[in-house]
């Protein structure tokens, strides 16, 4: 059974702070993804990574960066948090060549 | 890039009735169409998917149909139960997955 964990379920940060969200998966999947989920907008792709040290911009990368130093860990970084980054953040992963993505439990980030 | 539209945004049905959620996509190169269910406070989970070489797929009370010519696909839930209440997301995939905005399904008992 694929296990995907995220470092926090709830997080409150101040405007301007640097924020790290971590995702860890235990199934040796190469591809990892970060989405944000907002009501009425669905899930939007921020960044993804095909493999270690590889990263690609998704549809809404502005204000975010990522790090993939190890295969099992994919970090999302908010360099200077802003109130419009208040959202639910979901990570996901999948096997190369397969379609199904497995999601983590999500981190609800509030920026005040 | 791909754009996925999903309707309706909310849907209320009586227990035992059927529910239908519809999605359209824009990129004719998309070849994989999953449906995810997200219960309150939980992660999205895949409930059914369909590839572009198939027109219909069924799994117990849920089914998905795909019309590639019209670029739309639908989720059908029959004999709805209260535990079907959740947010449902469609998605379309070419080289990456693009999600619809979601449908809140409420099954009234």
Interface residues (C-beta under 8 A of the other chain):
Chain A: X4 X33 X35 X40 X41 X42 X43 X44 X45 X48 X58 X59 X90 X99 X100 X101 X103 X104 X105 X106
Chain B: X1 X4 X6 X9 X32 X34 X36 X42 X43 X44 X45 X46 X49 X89 X93 X96 X97 X98 X99 X100 X101 X102
